Amino acid sequence: MLTLKLIRENTDEVIKHLAVKHFDGSVIISKIIELDDRRKAIQLQLDNNLAEQNRIAKEIGKLFNEGTTEANSAKAKSGELKELSKSLSQELNEVEEEQRKLLMQVPNLPHESVPQGVSASDNVVVRTGGNIPNLAKEALPHWDLASKYNIIDFELGVKITGSGFPVYRGKGAKLQRALINFFLDYNTQAGYEEIEPPHMVNEDSAYGTGQLPDKDSQMYHVTADGFYMIPTAEVPVTNIYRDVILHASMLPIKLTAYTPCFRREAGSYGKEVRGLNRLHQFDKVEIVQIQHPDRSYESLEEMVSHVEGLLQKLELPYRIVKLCGGDMSFTSALTYDFEVFSAAQHKWLEVSSVSNFESYQANRMMLRFKEEGDKKAQLAHTLNGSSLALPRIVAALLENNQTPYGIKIPKVLLPYCGFDIIDL
């Protein structure tokens, strides 16, 4: 979340930048400042009251020893002050909680380079790569290929769980495992430490990375225990460093993890979500960096190049787009999306988002670091990206590599798959 210091010292600029995300911050920012003024006034009154309590407490014993008539009066006054301090403390807690809830509702400020725009149609293509295959007229979309070669069973998934929970089998299951292992190896070779985190998180973790309260309706909630099924490995992995003060020499911290991901995707339906295009459970490999604020945008470009290298090795046609203000996530300061071309569906499919959150998540999590010799800690910057999400990668691989004889496997996956073609 945004810091109070930033909001108070740059109020007009904060409201102006929030407008790039089509968020009208004028009312809520004013309310936050109003509550902050009230908080400071209560804190001052409480501090003065406690100081008076301490002063009287030191005098009471002396007055009783002297046997003066003022002793009982001082004791009564001390009792009144204690009750007032209790009331002020409760009021302060209520004001701070109201202020915290409002701060949680304010999105991150977009970076100055974020394009103006309302929707995905306003995103800016940064660069493209690979070659779009020229398929035969009878080429099949991936859901028909999955059925033809018996590698993904969507109907069985509906029987076992429901729509959006496919069953991978045979070479389809092996392809999933091959991609996961390839992605993890590629990431660890680039210096990322592999993590195997829990697949459920508590409420504090979901608040820490910004899924709550913004994405509450999109998460599966295990109500009996108050846990949430993770929508991405970003949540548990980044929260490893919640409430931690790092030494600057430890930065950057680079982590990678494979997890299943769970998203309710409420309201999603129709041909745009057919097959693997949108699922409630899917596999994804994530990369996360915790970085010094002075170097976080260098790390962002490094992560973009890293993900681009994966798509090049998979020999998939891709494009990288910079998201406009209206298409950005609640927590991001700058995001690049990666899309691959699905030749049988004739459209671009998003397969990765790589984002810099600057200090937004770190402030929620109290993730800080100290420079050598400094007494005061400062907020770190957090970044993450999909490296990669599997469903649409698999969709594009199946469609783009189909031949009359079967579906060819990219060369880079052969050591992981153990086969070079999916056929009948």
N, C-alpha and C positions, 0 to 999 in steps of 0.2 A: 504494500500500500504506500501511498505518498506520505512523506514525512510532514509533520506539522510545521517544521521550519521552512520547508519549501513552499507550503501553502500560504503561510503568513507573509513571507518575504517576497513572494512573486505571485500574488493573488490574481492579478489581471492576466499574466502570462499563462498561469495554470488553466484558467477558464478558457483562454484563447486556444491553447493546445488541445484541451479536451474536446473542443468543437470539431477538431479534425477527425475525431472518432465519432462525431455526431452525438456527443454527450453534452447536454446542457448542464454545466456545473455551477451556474450562478447561484441558485438557491441553496444547494447542498453545501457548497463551499462557504457561503455566508453563515449557514447554520453551524458548520464546524468551527469557524472562527468565533462565533458568538458563544458556543459551548466552551471553547478554549479560554475565552476571557472570564467566563463564569468559573471555570475550573481553577484558574489562577487566583481569583478573588477568594474562593472557598479555601484554597490551599494556604493563602496568606493569613486568613482569619484563623484557620486551624493551627498554623504554626505559632501565631501570637497567643492563641488560647493555651497551647501546650507549654509555651514558655512561661506563661503566668501560673499554670498549674505547678510547674517545677519550682518556681520561685516560692509559692505559698507552701508547698510540701516541705521545703527546707526550713521554713519559719515555724511550722506547726509544732514540731518537737520542742523547739526552743521556747515557744510561748507556753506550752504545757508545763515544761520544767520551771518556768518562771512563775507559773500559777496565775497568769493574767487572765482577765475576762475576755480578751481578744482571741484566745485559743479556740473556743467553741465556734466563734464567728468565722475564723479562718478555716476551720474544718468544714463548716457548712458551705463556705464559698468554694472550697476545693471540690466538694461533691457536685455543686452546680456546674463548675467548669468541666468536670469529667463527663457529665451528661451532655453538655454542649459539644465537647470534643467527639463523643460517640455519634451524636446527630450529624455533626459536620463531616465526619469520616464516612458515614453512610451516604450522605448527599454527594460527597466527592466521588465515591465509587459509582453511584448512579450516573453522574455527569460523565465520568470517564468511559463507562460502558456505552452510554448513548453516543458519545463521540466516536468510540471505536467502531460501533456498528455503522455509523455514517461513513467513516473512512473506508471501511470494507466495501462500500457501494460505489466508490469512485475508481474508475479504471486507471490504468497506467497512462502516463503521458506518452504520446507517440514521438519518436525521434524526428528531428527537423527534416530528415530526408524522406519521410513517409509521404507518398503521393496523396493529393486530395482525391476523394472519390467516395461513392456510396456503396458499391457492390463489387463483386469479382470482375465484372466487365471493365472496371476502372483500374484494375491492377496493371502493373507495368512489366512487360517481358524484358528480363535482363539479358538473357542469352539462351540459345538452343543448342542441342547436340544430337548426334545419332542420325540414323536414316529411317524414315517412315517406310515400312515394307509395302509393296504393291501386291495385295492379296487377290486371289481368284474371286470371281463373283459368288461362288458357292461357299466362301469362307464362313465359318461358324463363330458366333460369340462364345465366350468362355463357358457359359452355363450349359450350352449344348455340347461343347467339347468335353466338359466334365462328365456329362451323362454318357456320351459316346464311348469314352475310354474308362468309365467307371472309376474315376479318381476323386470326385467330390460328390457327395450325396446330399442335396439340399432337402429333399423330402424326408429323408431319414432324420435329419436334424430337427425338422418340424415335429416329427413323431416323438423324439426323445425329449426335446425341450420346447422349441417354438421357432418361428421364423427368425432368421438372422443368426442361427447356430448350426453351420454346416458340419458335416462329418467328412473328414479327409480319409481316404483309404488307399492301400496299395502304393503305387508310384506317386499319387497325390500327397500322401502322408510323408513319403520319403523326400519329396520336393520341398515340403514345408521345413522339414528338419535340416535339409541341405542348405536352404536359404538362411535359416537362423544361425547355423554354425559358420557359414561363410561370412555373414555380417559381423558376428562376434569376433571372428579371427581377424577380419579386416580392421575392426575398431581397436582391438588389443594391440595389434601390430603398429598402430598409430599412437600408442601410448595411453590408451584408456584402460583403467582397471575394471575388470569384470566384476559385477555385483549380482547376487541372486537375492532379491528383496522379497518381502511378503507381498501377497497379492491382495491383501486387504489393509486398509489404513484407518487410524482413528480420526476423529473430527479435527483435532489440532493439525494433523498433517494435511488434511484436505483444505483447511483454511490457510495453511502456510504457503502453499503453492498457488492458491487462488481459485481452486475448483469450487470452494464454498465461499460465499453464498451464490456466486454467479452461475454455476453449473449444477446446482442442487437437483433440478428436475431431470438431468441427464445421467445421474449416477445411480447405481444399484446400492440401496441402503439396507444393511443387515440390522434391522431395527432392534432386535433382542439384545445385541451387544454394542450397538452404536458404531459399528464399523461400516466402511464403504469399500466396495469392490473397486479396484484401481482402474481409471480410464486410460492410464498411461504409466509407464515406469518412472516418468518424471516425478511423480508424487512421492513414492517411497524413497527414491534415490536422492532427490534434492533434500528431503527432510532428514537425511542422515546427519546433516550439519545444522539442524534447527537448534537454537540456543547454544551455539558453539562460537567461541572466539578463536580464530586461526592466527597463526603467525604469517606475515606477508610472504615469507620465504617458501611457504607451502603452496602458494598459488602459481599457476593454475592447478586446480584439482580436476582431473578428467576421469569420468566414470561411464561405463556402459552396462546395459542390462537387457536381457530378454525377459519378457513377461507376456502372458495373455492379457488382453485389455478388454474392459467391459463398459459398454455405453448403451444406455437405454435408447438414445436417438429418438426421443418422443416425437411423434408426428411425421416420421419418415415413411414414405410409401411411394408406390408407382414405379415406372420403368427405370427411373434414374437410380434406384437402389436395388435393381435386380441382380441376382447372382452374388458376386463378391464385392459389388460396388459399395455396399454399406452393410455392416454386420453389427450385431450386439456383442459378439465375442470374436476377437481376432488376435493374431500374434504380431508382436512388434519388437524390434530391437531399438533401444534408445541410447543417445549419447547426451551427457550432461557435463557442463563445465561450471566451476566456481572460479571467478577471475577477479583480478584487481580492476577497479573502475577505469583506470588509465589504459587498460589493454583489452577491455571486453569487446570492442568493435573489431580489433584485430582477430580475436578468437572467433567472432561471428563469421568473418570472411574465411577463416581457416576451416570452420565447420561446414560452410557452404561448399568449399572445394572438396572436402572430405566426402560429403554425400554425393556430389557430382561424380567423383571417382567411382563410387559403387555402381551408379547407373551406366557409366561408360563400360565397366567390366561386364555388366549384364547385357551389353549391346542393345540397350533400349533407347528409342528416340525420346528425348526429354526437353523440357524447357524450365527455366527458373524465372519466377515472377516475384516482384516486390509488391507486397500487399498494400493497398490503399487504406486510408484511415477507416473507411466504412466496412472493410472486410477483415480487420485485424481482431485478434482475441482481446479479451478484457485485460489480460495481464501483460501483454507484449508491448515493447517499445519499438521494435522493428522486426519484421518477419519476412523471410523468403520461403515461398512454397515451391516444391518440385512437382512437376506433373509429367507423366509418361503418356505417350499416345497409344490408345487402344485401337488397333487397326480394324478390327471387326465391328466395333461399336462406333468408330469414326469420331472419337472425342478424346479429350485430354482428361486424365484421371490424376487427382492429387495423391501423392505417395509419401510426401514428407513436408513438414514445416520446421524450419530452423529459425529460432528466435532468440533475441537478447531481451531480457526482462529488466536490465539494469539493476537498481536496488529495490525494485518493487516487491519481489518475493522475499528478498533478504530482510526487508523491514518487517514483513509479517512474521518471519521466522526468527528474527533477531540473530541472523547469520552475519557475523562481523569478523574483522581481522585487525591486527595491530602491526604497524611498521616498527622496525627496530628502534628502540629508545622512546617510542611514544607511549604515553600513559592512557590516552583515549583511543578506544576502538572505533572503527568506521565500518559502514555497511559494505559488504562485498557485492559483486554483480553475479547474476546467475544466467545461464544460457542452456538451451537444450534443443535437440532435433531428433527426428525419426531417422533411423539409420539401419533398416528402413521398416515401414509398415508393410506386412506381407500381402494382404488380400488383393489390392489392385496391382501390385507387382506381379503376383501370380496370374491375374486376369490378363495383363498385357503380355506376359511371357507365353501363355497358352495361345492367345489369339495371334500374336505377331510371328510366332515360330511354327505355326501349323503348316503342314505339307500334305500331299496326297497319301503319304506313307506313315504319317504320325506327327508328333510334336517334338521338334528338336530341342535339346537342352543346351544352353549356352556353355561354351568351353570352360569358363571359370568354375562352373558348378559340377563338372564331370567328376573330379576327385571326391566331391561330397555326396553326389547322387549314387554313383556306382552304375549308372546307365546313361546312354546318350540320346535316347528317344523314348517317348511314350507312344506305344502303338497297341494295336489289338492283339 
